[in-house]
Amino acid sequence: MPESRRKRRIPQLRHTDTRGIGWHVSYRDPKTGTPKKQRFGMVSKSEAVRAYEAWLAAWLQDDQETAASIRPGHSAKVAARTKRAEQAAVRTEVKAEPGSLVHVASGLFKYDESRVRDPNQARAAGTIAPRAMLNRRKEIKDFLAFINERHGRGASARLRVSDLEMGDVEEYNRELVGKGFSAASVNGRIQAVKRLIDRSGRPEYGQQVLGWNWDSLDRTPGRAAERRELPTLKQLKALVEAA
């Protein structure tokens, strides 16, 4: 079909939690046909929509240079790097107090490490995959970073699990939703907080208990999963022929 008559496909704004990509657009280079991805990052949906609209306007005008420069996630990445540096400084300067969130998290990390199975090993009850262990660790660290931001520098090394308030968890839930996380990701991260709380009940952490009922939490659901369309028979045949 001649280029002038071919209907141009409009790239759609998408979101994924994989590798921290966040909001993005997948498209093909108009000159080479090479698949590309324009990342907007882990920003709010409203920010992503504004950036997407600006990107699309430039892309439709074949202004690739302008389109490539639209990255609302850049400032967020700089802020994230600064926050990580500050958190690293806190870890070196502040010693975790017994029974604190950091103390309990450290024990939970060691326990998860002891349950990791070999990549070539079959699944067994009580074991977890290496990737799952890394994901669990990141979920806990993200919550500790939230507590430090909410209650002040080094708060997670001072506050005990029993000091957590219902409002802390509910606000964390709302922040995750505001960042555009999917419902499954939000639920997984809240369950990570519950694992931390449950772990604090062990004797070495002072057998801590919450002063409120976990089941009374007001949950805010995350973004609904996008509907995935399976390839048509014609598309499958084309893929087979091209292989």
Secondary structure in CASP SS format (residue, H / E / C, confidence):
PFRMAT SS
TARGET T0000
AUTHOR 0000-0000-0000
METHOD secondary structure of the structure
MODEL  1
M C 1.00
P C 1.00
E C 1.00
S C 1.00
R C 1.00
R C 1.00
K C 1.00
R C 1.00
R C 1.00
I C 1.00
P C 1.00
Q C 1.00
L E 1.00
R E 1.00
H E 1.00
T E 1.00
D C 1.00
T H 1.00
R H 1.00
G H 1.00
I C 1.00
G E 1.00
W E 1.00
H E 1.00
V E 1.00
S E 1.00
Y E 1.00
R E 1.00
D C 1.00
P C 1.00
K C 1.00
T C 1.00
G C 1.00
T C 1.00
P E 1.00
K E 1.00
K E 1.00
Q E 1.00
R E 1.00
F E 1.00
G E 1.00
M C 1.00
V C 1.00
S C 1.00
K H 1.00
S H 1.00
E H 1.00
A H 1.00
V H 1.00
R H 1.00
A H 1.00
Y H 1.00
E H 1.00
A H 1.00
W H 1.00
L H 1.00
A H 1.00
A H 1.00
W H 1.00
L H 1.00
Q C 1.00
D C 1.00
D C 1.00
Q H 1.00
E H 1.00
T H 1.00
A H 1.00
A H 1.00
S H 1.00
I C 1.00
R C 1.00
P C 1.00
G H 1.00
H H 1.00
S H 1.00
A H 1.00
K H 1.00
V H 1.00
A H 1.00
A H 1.00
R H 1.00
T H 1.00
K H 1.00
R H 1.00
A H 1.00
E H 1.00
Q H 1.00
A H 1.00
A H 1.00
V H 1.00
R H 1.00
T H 1.00
E H 1.00
V C 1.00
K C 1.00
A C 1.00
E C 1.00
P C 1.00
G C 1.00
S E 1.00
L H 1.00
V H 1.00
H H 1.00
V H 1.00
A H 1.00
S H 1.00
G H 1.00
L H 1.00
F H 1.00
K H 1.00
Y H 1.00
D H 1.00
E H 1.00
S H 1.00
R C 1.00
V E 1.00
R C 1.00
D C 1.00
P C 1.00
N C 1.00
Q C 1.00
A C 1.00
R C 1.00
A C 1.00
A C 1.00
G C 1.00
T C 1.00
I E 1.00
A C 1.00
P H 1.00
R H 1.00
A H 1.00
M H 1.00
L H 1.00
N H 1.00
R H 1.00
R H 1.00
K H 1.00
E H 1.00
I H 1.00
K H 1.00
D H 1.00
F H 1.00
L H 1.00
A H 1.00
F H 1.00
I H 1.00
N H 1.00
E H 1.00
R H 1.00
H H 1.00
G C 1.00
R C 1.00
G C 1.00
A H 1.00
S H 1.00
A H 1.00
R H 1.00
L C 1.00
R E 1.00
V H 1.00
S H 1.00
D H 1.00
L C 1.00
E C 1.00
M H 1.00
G H 1.00
D H 1.00
V H 1.00
E H 1.00
E H 1.00
Y H 1.00
N H 1.00
R H 1.00
E H 1.00
L H 1.00
V H 1.00
G H 1.00
K C 1.00
G C 1.00
F C 1.00
S E 1.00
A H 1.00
A H 1.00
S H 1.00
V H 1.00
N H 1.00
G H 1.00
R H 1.00
I H 1.00
Q H 1.00
A H 1.00
V H 1.00
K H 1.00
R H 1.00
L H 1.00
I H 1.00
D H 1.00
R H 1.00
S C 1.00
G C 1.00
R C 1.00
P H 1.00
E H 1.00
Y H 1.00
G C 1.00
Q C 1.00
Q C 1.00
V C 1.00
L C 1.00
G C 1.00
W C 1.00
N C 1.00
W H 1.00
D H 1.00
S H 1.00
L C 1.00
D C 1.00
R C 1.00
T C 1.00
P C 1.00
G C 1.00
R E 1.00
A C 1.00
A C 1.00
E C 1.00
R C 1.00
R C 1.00
E C 1.00
L C 1.00
P C 1.00
T C 1.00
L H 1.00
K H 1.00
Q H 1.00
L H 1.00
K H 1.00
A H 1.00
L H 1.00
V H 1.00
E H 1.00
A H 1.00
A C 1.00
END
